[in-house]
Structures are given as structure tokens and as C-alpha cells.
Amino acid sequence: MEAIVATEQGKVRGRLDDGVAVFLGIPYAAPPFGPHRFRAPVEPEPWEGIRDALEFGPTAPKRPYRRPLDRLIPDPDIPGDGCLNLNVWTPEGADGLPVMVWIHGGSLRNGSSSVPVYDGRAFARDGIVLVSINYRLGVEGFAVFPDAPANRGLLDQLAALRWVRDNIAAFGGDPGNVTVFGESAGAISIGALLTSPRSAGLFRRAVLQSGPPHAVPSEAGARITRVIARGLGIAPTAAAFAAVDRERLLTAQAEATAKGNPISGGAGFEIVLDGDVVPAHPMDALKAGVARDVDLLLGANTEEYRLWFVPTGVVDRVGGLTLRLAMAKFKIKGSLARLYRANRPDARPGEILGALATDLLLRVPLNRLADARAEGGNTYMYEFGWRSPVDGLGACHALEIGFVFDTLRTSAQLALAGPAAPQELADAVHRAWIAFAVSGDPGWPVWDGTRPVMLFDHPGPDLVRAPRDDELRLWR
């Protein structure tokens, strides 16, 4: 059966199946190419008649994940210029329901809303209007140019949120009860959106999964632009980049970022301080009280590092010397490493390094943010600890997403979690995210001096007070 909804730009035709109406590939902005290349997004042209919204729209230009991650994290590539599009899943007959908007991750250079794990049917089944969005990636969205606005990918996200504000009531959603949620680069993006003056009134709650608020000065963010420009033999300007063939540009981008990953670092794209969309470092602004009226759910997975360290064999190649060199590079105290070793007596050096990196980059900043909001902010903390049996991945980065979306049986989630992933754990995680979107309370105590964390593991979630606090104290 079909479902038809009138948006401000025109009517769209979706598909109604088993009580859920699905609308795919709706444009929220004009194609960001031609005269709009490297510019802020502009509203799409209205259309006459009824526009089909039956298939996912084009994805932002990108290359697949490098091996061996490509077999663990699918990254569909749908050609076309109209990549600024979104999808809506809504219950049949919905009226005034809570809205959740998903912002995907992918190091600001990969990912899309068409990844099967992000299917929003389970949210709609359970009374949520679910929206997922695409935004510009890599050079198109985050290269820093002197002749173009910075943070274009964030500007896209803001345009999508404005579309939600203006149109979601027609799909049965409440524009006054919007929760943004995202993972990895999606969570980092939300950290910036929380403190952007342009986001006022666009959302009420936010979930940051495995990504702390972060941004760098514009000059630091421009380094990757200059690296790619040198590889292409052009000036580091938007005008020069616009004249380069798109495939050649993607090849140069892939070469420049080939050795980087979120745990070990390396060349990559960053959200930058631009004096406009991101006027101050998001972490500093949040600690100072910005967005204190926005409910936050924050957390990470216990063994984030294993997604990058295990499939690539890094975990086996790290020895004592490499561990010591890494500690020196990141100024990690020897007493801290000794404590991590004592708490993990059977861990190899690569696992100690991974645990330190996970906490340095994710757990420590998220805990500090929660601490800063303990007085006067509605903040909740979780940790996802269920260990995948697949190839030693454990409780790795991105593993929780299929549990959040209740999509354990998709091929991508099976690749990460295997066929025996516990459905009852997915029920608990999914239910908590819905409860947070509905009321701002996921079902456990708000963060305070006792440091309550909901640990999602099997056979059941458990509330833990101040987990591994002896390690956290040494980071301060």
C-alpha cells in the first residue's frame, strides 16, 4: 500500500507496510554541486504532483572502507548528485509522536543513511517517528578553504533539522520533542550542534554514542586540505578543487587519509572552530553550561579499540617498546599503565594500549562532561559491554548500533555480532533509547556524585556505580 504526505516542497509517496509508513530519499536541500558546490545548503526546488519516496536517495561521494573493515562495516554507494536527502519511518496514523533523528558516523568521510543496520522500522513499531539523514563528507563537507564556508557537513545537518522542524508534523511527529542521536563522527557532530547558535530550538535531547564533543582550530583542520591539494598539484582553494574530476578527488582523499583511524590518529577530517557554526570548542562550551537545558545520554563501548586493532592484526604487533613509545607520545603516566596492567593481568601489550586509547579518547572526556553537568544538567551515562564472539572483536566500536536499532538480523550486524547476539539485550537497549526520547529518562538514575552507569551486557543490564573509577581518577 502507498502513503502520501504533503511537505513544504511538495507531496511525497511512501510505502505502507505492516503498520509502518516508510519514505526514502526525500530531499531536504538542493544538490550540493554545480553552482552550490562547496557552498552552504539551500532549500530544494518545489515540485508539482507527487514525488516517489520509495528508494534510498544518492549517498555523499566517498570511497568504501579500507580492508579489512569493508567486510565488517558496509557502506552502500548510491550514485547521483542529490545526496542531501533523508528518510522517515512513522507509524500508520501517527499524531504528535516523539521524533528521533539519526546522524551516522564514518570519520566524516564514510557512511550514509542507507546502511541496513540503520533501518528505522523498529522505532516506528514502538511509537517513534524515526528520521535518518545524509550529509556531505570528506572534501565536500569538511575540507577547509579560504573561499568557502567551513563545516559544510554540519550546515547540512542543521538544514536537515530545520526540515524536520518544518515538516515532521505532517508525518505524525512532534517538532517540539526531537532527539538527535548519533555514533562516532555522528556523535562528535552532535557535540558541535549542541553548542551551535544555529541549532536553537531544533532539538530537545541528544544521545552521543562513542564520540565526545570535539573540534580543532581552523588552521589545524586545513592541514588535510593542503595535503590533498599537494597530491593533486593544485591550490588549496574551493575554486581549484571544484575543477578536479570527482573520481580523481576521491582517490587523492583516500590516499591522504589511508593511514589514519579514530584510535591511532593520523590525517583525517575534523570539525573546526569557525566563529559561526562552531564558535567555541564544544567540550569547553558544554562544561561552561551551554545546552544545560538539553537532556544528554552519553556512553561508549568497553573495548572500542578492537574494531581497528584486531582485524588488522595491530593488537598482536604491539610489544612493550611500542606501548612505551605510545605512552610517551600521548603523555600517559607510567603509574596509569601499571594500574591498567594490574587490572588486566592476562592482557597483551596491544590490549593495554587499546584500553588506554579507548579511555583517553572516549571514556575520560565523556565522564568529564557528565561531571561538569552533574549540577543542573539532566545527564545519563551508559556503557555497552557485551562481547561479540566474532573474530575476537569483543565489545568493539559500532557494535551497539544494531542493538539500538533492534536490527540484529541484518547482514551487517551479523558480520559484527554473529548469529547468537542476545535479542533480550537488544530489547533492553532499544527500549532505553525510546524511553529517553519520550521523557528524557532512559530508566536509571541521573548522573551525580555516585557516578551511576548502566552497563548493557548479557544476561542482563546492570546499574554499576563508578565503574573502574580507580583508573579514571589517575587521568585527572
C-alpha positions as CSV (number, residue, x, y, z in Angstrom):
1,M,0.0,0.0,0.0
2,E,1.1,3.6,-0.5
3,A,1.2,6.5,1.8
4,I,1.1,10.2,0.7
5,V,2.3,13.1,2.8
6,A,2.4,16.8,1.8
7,T,5.7,18.6,2.7
8,E,6.5,22.2,2.2
9,Q,8.2,21.4,-1.1
10,G,5.5,19.1,-2.4
11,K,3.8,15.7,-1.9
12,V,5.8,12.5,-1.4
13,R,4.7,8.9,-1.9
14,G,5.9,6.3,0.5
15,R,5.2,2.7,1.2
16,L,2.9,1.4,3.9
17,D,3.8,-2.0,5.2
18,D,2.6,-3.8,8.4
19,G,1.5,-0.5,10.1
20,V,4.7,1.4,9.3
21,A,4.9,4.1,6.6
22,V,8.4,4.5,5.0
23,F,9.5,7.5,3.0
24,L,13.0,7.3,1.5
25,G,15.3,9.7,-0.2
26,I,13.3,13.0,0.4
27,P,15.5,16.0,-0.5
28,Y,16.0,18.5,2.3
29,A,18.3,20.7,0.3
30,A,19.3,21.2,-3.3
31,P,22.1,19.0,-4.8
32,P,25.4,20.5,-3.5
33,F,27.1,20.6,-6.9
34,G,27.3,22.9,-9.8
35,P,26.6,26.4,-8.5
36,H,26.1,25.1,-5.0
37,R,29.5,23.3,-4.8
38,F,31.3,24.0,-1.6
39,R,28.5,26.4,-0.5
40,A,26.1,26.3,2.4
41,P,23.0,24.2,1.6
42,V,20.0,25.9,0.0
43,E,16.4,24.7,0.0
44,P,15.3,22.2,-2.7
45,E,13.2,23.3,-5.5
46,P,9.5,22.6,-5.0
47,W,7.9,20.0,-7.3
48,E,4.5,19.5,-8.9
49,G,2.4,16.4,-8.4
50,I,3.6,13.5,-6.2
51,R,7.2,12.6,-5.9
52,D,8.1,8.9,-5.2
53,A,10.0,8.4,-2.0
54,L,10.3,4.6,-2.4
55,E,14.1,4.1,-2.6
56,F,17.1,5.4,-0.8
57,G,18.5,8.6,-2.3
58,P,22.0,9.2,-3.5
59,T,24.8,8.9,-1.0
60,A,27.5,11.5,-0.5
61,P,30.6,11.0,-2.6
62,K,33.0,8.6,-0.8
63,R,35.1,5.5,-1.2
64,P,34.4,2.2,0.7
65,Y,36.1,1.5,4.0
66,R,39.6,0.0,3.5
67,R,40.2,-3.7,4.0
68,P,39.6,-5.5,6.3
69,L,37.0,-3.1,7.7
70,D,35.0,-3.3,4.5
71,R,33.7,-6.7,5.3
72,L,32.6,-5.6,8.8
73,I,31.1,-2.2,8.0
74,P,29.0,-2.0,4.9
75,D,29.0,1.4,3.1
76,P,26.4,1.4,0.3
77,D,27.2,3.7,-2.7
78,I,24.2,5.1,-4.5
79,P,25.1,7.4,-7.4
80,G,23.6,10.8,-8.0
81,D,24.1,14.5,-7.1
82,G,21.1,14.8,-4.8
83,C,22.9,13.4,-1.7
84,L,21.3,15.8,0.7
85,N,18.3,13.6,1.5
86,L,16.6,12.0,4.4
87,N,14.3,9.1,5.3
88,V,11.3,8.8,7.5
89,W,9.7,5.8,9.3
90,T,6.5,6.6,11.0
91,P,3.6,4.5,12.5
92,E,0.4,4.4,10.5
93,G,-2.0,7.1,11.8
94,A,0.8,8.8,13.9
95,D,0.0,12.1,15.5
96,G,2.3,14.1,17.8
97,L,4.8,11.3,18.5
98,P,8.4,11.8,19.7
99,V,10.9,12.2,16.9
100,M,14.4,10.7,16.7
101,V,16.9,11.9,14.1
102,W,19.9,9.7,13.4
103,I,23.3,11.1,12.3
104,H,25.6,8.4,11.0
105,G,29.3,8.1,11.7
106,G,32.2,7.2,9.5
107,S,35.1,9.5,10.4
108,L,33.4,12.4,8.4
109,R,34.4,10.6,5.2
110,N,32.3,7.4,5.1
111,G,28.7,6.3,5.9
112,S,25.2,7.1,4.8
113,S,21.6,6.7,6.0
114,S,21.1,3.7,3.7
115,V,23.2,1.3,5.8
116,P,20.8,-1.6,6.6
117,V,21.6,-1.6,10.3
118,Y,20.0,1.9,10.5
119,D,16.6,0.7,9.4
120,G,14.0,2.7,11.4
121,R,11.2,0.2,11.3
122,A,11.6,-1.0,14.9
123,F,11.5,2.6,16.2
124,A,8.3,3.3,14.3
125,R,6.8,0.0,15.5
126,D,7.4,1.2,19.0
127,G,5.9,4.7,18.7
128,I,8.7,6.8,17.4
129,V,9.0,8.8,14.2
130,L,12.5,8.0,13.0
131,V,14.4,10.2,10.6
132,S,17.9,9.4,9.2
133,I,19.9,11.8,7.1
134,N,22.8,12.1,4.7
135,Y,25.3,14.9,4.8
136,R,28.4,15.9,2.8
137,L,31.5,14.0,3.7
138,G,35.3,14.4,3.2
139,V,36.5,17.2,1.0
140,E,32.9,18.1,0.0
141,G,31.8,18.6,3.6
142,F,34.8,19.2,5.8
143,A,37.8,20.5,3.8
144,V,38.8,24.0,5.0
145,F,39.0,26.6,2.2
146,P,39.6,30.3,2.3
147,D,36.9,30.8,-0.3
148,A,34.1,28.7,1.1
149,P,32.2,28.3,4.4
150,A,33.7,25.8,6.8
151,N,31.8,22.8,8.4
152,R,29.6,22.4,5.4
153,G,28.6,18.9,6.6
154,L,27.4,20.5,9.8
155,L,25.5,23.1,7.9
156,D,23.8,20.2,6.0
157,Q,22.8,18.6,9.3
158,L,21.3,21.8,10.5
159,A,19.4,22.1,7.3
160,A,18.0,18.6,7.8
161,L,17.0,19.5,11.3
162,R,15.2,22.6,10.0
163,W,13.4,20.4,7.6
164,V,12.3,18.2,10.5
165,R,11.1,21.2,12.4
166,D,9.0,22.5,9.4
167,N,7.7,19.2,8.1
168,I,7.7,16.4,10.6
169,A,4.2,17.2,12.0
170,A,2.8,16.1,8.6
171,F,4.4,12.7,9.2
172,G,2.9,12.4,12.7
173,G,5.8,13.7,14.7
174,D,6.1,16.4,17.4
175,P,8.6,19.1,16.3
176,G,8.8,20.1,19.9
177,N,10.1,16.7,21.0
178,V,13.1,15.9,18.9
179,T,16.0,13.8,20.0
180,V,19.2,13.7,17.9
181,F,21.3,10.6,18.2
182,G,24.5,9.5,16.5
183,E,27.6,7.3,16.8
184,S,31.3,8.1,16.4
185,A,31.6,11.0,13.9
186,G,27.8,11.4,14.2
187,A,28.1,11.9,18.0
188,I,31.0,14.3,17.5
189,S,28.8,16.2,15.1
190,I,26.0,16.4,17.7
191,G,28.5,17.7,20.3
192,A,29.1,20.6,17.9
193,L,25.4,21.1,17.2
194,L,24.7,21.2,20.9
195,T,26.8,24.4,21.2
196,S,26.0,26.0,17.8
197,P,23.9,29.1,18.0
198,R,22.2,27.9,14.8
199,S,20.7,24.9,16.5
200,A,18.4,26.8,18.9
201,G,15.0,25.2,19.1
202,L,15.8,22.3,16.8
203,F,16.1,19.5,19.3
204,R,15.3,18.8,22.9
205,R,17.5,15.8,23.7
206,A,20.7,14.3,22.4
207,V,22.5,10.9,22.5
208,L,26.2,10.7,22.0
209,Q,27.4,7.1,21.2
210,S,31.1,6.6,21.2
211,G,32.0,10.2,20.2
212,P,32.9,13.1,22.5
213,P,32.4,16.8,21.7
214,H,35.5,17.9,19.7
215,A,36.7,20.5,17.3
216,V,40.1,21.9,16.2
217,P,41.2,25.4,15.2
218,S,40.6,26.2,11.6
219,E,44.4,26.1,10.7
220,A,44.7,22.6,12.1
221,G,41.6,21.4,10.2
222,A,43.1,22.8,7.0
223,R,46.1,20.5,7.1
224,I,44.3,17.7,5.4
225,T,43.1,20.1,2.7
226,R,46.7,21.1,2.0
227,V,47.9,17.5,1.9
228,I,45.3,16.6,-0.7
229,A,46.0,19.8,-2.7
230,R,49.7,18.9,-2.9
231,G,48.9,15.4,-4.0
232,L,46.7,16.9,-6.8
233,G,49.1,19.7,-7.7
234,I,46.6,22.4,-7.1
235,A,46.0,25.3,-4.8
236,P,44.1,24.6,-1.5
237,T,41.0,26.6,-2.6
238,A,37.4,25.7,-3.3
239,A,37.7,27.0,-6.8
240,A,40.7,24.8,-7.6
241,F,39.2,21.7,-6.0
242,A,35.9,22.3,-7.9
243,A,37.8,22.0,-11.2
244,V,39.1,18.5,-10.3
245,D,37.4,15.4,-11.6
246,R,35.3,13.9,-8.8
247,E,36.9,10.4,-9.0
248,R,40.4,11.8,-9.0
249,L,39.5,13.9,-6.0
250,L,38.2,10.8,-4.1
251,T,41.3,8.9,-5.0
252,A,43.5,11.7,-3.6
253,Q,41.3,11.9,-0.5
254,A,41.6,8.1,0.1
255,E,45.4,8.2,-0.3
256,A,45.8,11.2,2.1
257,T,43.7,9.5,4.8
258,A,44.9,5.9,4.3
259,K,46.9,5.6,7.5
260,G,44.6,7.2,9.9
261,N,41.9,5.8,12.2
262,P,40.0,7.2,15.2
263,I,42.1,5.3,17.8
264,S,45.7,5.7,16.4
265,G,45.1,9.1,14.8
266,G,46.6,10.2,11.5
267,A,45.4,12.5,8.8
268,G,41.7,13.0,8.6
269,F,38.8,15.5,8.5
270,E,37.8,17.5,11.5
271,I,35.0,19.8,12.7
272,V,36.7,23.2,13.0
273,L,36.2,26.3,15.1
274,D,34.8,28.8,12.5
275,G,33.4,31.6,14.7
276,D,29.9,30.9,13.3
277,V,28.5,27.4,13.3
278,V,31.1,26.3,15.9
279,P,32.2,29.5,17.7
280,A,33.9,27.8,20.7
281,H,35.3,24.3,21.5
282,P,32.2,22.2,22.1
283,M,33.6,20.5,25.2
284,D,34.6,23.8,26.8
285,A,31.2,25.3,26.0
286,L,29.2,22.4,27.3
287,K,31.3,22.3,30.5
288,A,30.6,26.1,30.9
289,G,26.8,25.4,30.8
290,V,25.8,25.8,27.2
291,A,22.9,23.5,26.3
292,R,22.3,22.8,30.0
293,D,18.6,22.6,29.2
294,V,19.2,19.7,26.7
295,D,18.9,16.2,28.1
296,L,22.0,14.1,27.4
297,L,22.6,10.4,27.2
298,L,26.3,9.6,26.8
299,G,28.4,6.4,26.6
300,A,30.8,4.2,24.8
301,N,31.7,0.5,24.3
302,T,34.1,-1.2,26.7
303,E,36.6,-2.3,24.0
304,E,36.2,0.3,21.3
305,Y,39.7,-0.2,20.1
306,R,39.2,-3.8,19.0
307,L,37.4,-2.8,15.7
308,W,40.7,-1.3,14.5
309,F,43.3,-3.3,16.4
310,V,42.0,-6.9,15.9
311,P,41.1,-7.3,12.2
312,T,44.3,-5.5,11.2
313,G,46.5,-7.5,13.5
314,V,47.7,-4.4,15.3
315,V,46.9,-6.0,18.7
316,D,49.4,-8.7,18.0
317,R,52.1,-6.5,16.7
318,V,52.3,-4.1,19.6
319,G,55.1,-5.0,22.0
320,G,56.4,-3.4,25.2
321,L,58.5,-0.9,23.3
322,T,55.6,0.3,21.1
323,L,53.5,0.6,24.2
324,R,56.1,2.8,25.9
325,L,56.5,4.9,22.8
326,A,52.8,5.4,22.5
327,M,52.6,6.4,26.2
328,A,55.3,9.0,25.7
329,K,53.6,10.4,22.6
330,F,50.3,10.8,24.5
331,K,51.9,11.8,27.8
332,I,50.4,8.9,29.7
333,K,51.9,8.4,33.1
334,G,53.7,5.2,33.9
335,S,51.5,4.7,37.1
336,L,48.4,4.7,34.9
337,A,49.8,2.0,32.6
338,R,50.8,-0.1,35.6
339,L,47.3,0.2,37.0
340,Y,45.8,-0.9,33.7
341,R,48.2,-3.9,33.6
342,A,47.3,-4.8,37.2
343,N,43.6,-4.7,36.4
344,R,44.1,-6.8,33.3
345,P,46.7,-9.4,34.3
346,D,46.2,-11.5,31.2
347,A,46.2,-8.7,28.7
348,R,48.8,-8.4,25.9
349,P,50.6,-5.0,25.4
350,G,48.4,-4.3,22.4
351,E,45.3,-4.8,24.6
352,I,46.7,-2.5,27.3
353,L,47.4,0.2,24.6
354,G,43.9,-0.2,23.2
355,A,42.3,0.1,26.6
356,L,44.3,3.2,27.3
357,A,43.5,4.7,23.9
358,T,39.7,3.9,24.4
359,D,39.6,5.7,27.7
360,L,41.8,8.6,26.6
361,L,39.7,9.4,23.5
362,L,36.2,8.4,24.7
363,R,35.5,7.3,28.2
364,V,37.5,10.0,30.0
365,P,36.1,13.1,28.1
366,L,32.6,11.7,28.3
367,N,32.9,11.2,32.0
368,R,34.3,14.7,32.5
369,L,31.4,16.2,30.5
370,A,28.9,14.3,32.7
371,D,30.8,15.5,35.8
372,A,30.6,19.1,34.6
373,R,26.8,18.8,34.2
374,A,26.2,16.9,37.4
375,E,24.8,20.1,38.9
376,G,21.9,21.4,36.8
377,G,22.1,19.2,33.8
378,N,20.0,16.1,33.0
379,T,22.7,13.6,32.1
380,Y,22.8,9.8,31.9
381,M,25.7,7.5,31.3
382,Y,25.8,4.0,29.8
383,E,28.5,1.5,28.8
384,F,28.0,-1.3,26.2
385,G,29.9,-4.3,27.4
386,W,28.6,-7.3,25.5
387,R,31.4,-9.0,23.8
388,S,31.0,-10.2,20.2
389,P,32.4,-13.7,19.6
390,V,33.2,-12.9,16.0
391,D,37.0,-12.9,15.3
392,G,37.9,-11.6,18.8
393,L,36.1,-8.3,18.2
394,G,34.7,-8.1,21.7
395,A,32.8,-5.0,22.8
396,C,34.2,-3.1,19.9
397,H,33.3,0.2,18.2
398,A,29.9,0.3,16.4
399,L,28.7,-3.0,17.9
400,E,25.9,-1.4,19.9
401,I,24.2,0.2,16.9
402,G,22.3,-3.0,15.9
403,F,21.1,-3.3,19.4
404,V,19.9,0.4,19.5
405,F,18.0,-0.1,16.2
406,D,16.9,-3.6,17.0
407,T,18.4,-4.8,13.7
408,L,20.4,-7.8,14.9
409,R,19.4,-9.9,11.9
410,T,20.7,-7.6,9.2
411,S,23.8,-9.0,7.3
412,A,26.0,-6.2,8.6
413,Q,25.2,-6.7,12.2
414,L,25.6,-10.5,11.8
415,A,29.1,-9.7,10.5
416,L,29.9,-7.8,13.7
417,A,27.9,-9.7,16.3
418,G,27.3,-13.2,14.9
419,P,24.0,-15.1,14.8
420,A,23.7,-15.6,18.5
421,A,23.6,-12.0,19.6
422,P,21.1,-11.8,22.5
423,Q,17.7,-10.4,21.4
424,E,16.8,-9.7,25.0
425,L,19.8,-7.3,25.2
426,A,18.7,-5.5,22.0
427,D,15.2,-5.2,23.6
428,A,16.7,-3.5,26.7
429,V,18.9,-1.1,24.7
430,H,16.3,-0.2,22.2
431,R,13.7,0.3,25.0
432,A,16.1,2.6,26.9
433,W,16.7,4.8,23.9
434,I,13.0,5.1,23.3
435,A,12.3,5.9,26.9
436,F,14.9,8.7,26.8
437,A,13.4,10.2,23.6
438,V,9.9,10.1,25.1
439,S,10.6,11.5,28.5
440,G,14.3,12.3,28.9
441,D,14.7,9.4,31.4
442,P,16.2,6.1,30.0
443,G,15.3,4.2,33.1
444,W,18.2,4.6,35.5
445,P,19.5,7.3,37.9
446,V,20.7,10.7,36.6
447,W,24.4,11.3,36.8
448,D,25.6,12.6,40.2
449,G,28.4,12.1,42.6
450,T,27.8,8.4,42.8
451,R,28.5,8.1,39.1
452,P,25.8,5.7,38.0
453,V,26.4,3.9,34.7
454,M,24.0,1.4,33.0
455,L,26.2,-1.5,31.8
456,F,24.5,-3.2,28.9
457,D,25.7,-6.8,28.9
458,H,24.2,-10.3,28.9
459,P,22.3,-11.9,30.7
460,G,21.0,-8.5,31.6
461,P,21.8,-4.8,32.0
462,D,23.2,-3.8,35.4
463,L,23.5,-0.5,37.1
464,V,27.1,0.0,38.2
465,R,28.3,2.8,40.4
466,A,31.7,4.4,39.4
467,P,33.0,1.5,37.3
468,R,36.8,1.4,37.0
469,D,36.9,4.6,38.9
470,D,40.5,3.9,40.1
471,E,41.6,4.3,36.5
472,L,39.5,7.4,35.8
473,R,41.0,9.2,38.9
474,L,44.5,8.8,37.6
475,W,43.6,10.5,34.3
476,R,42.6,13.7,36.2
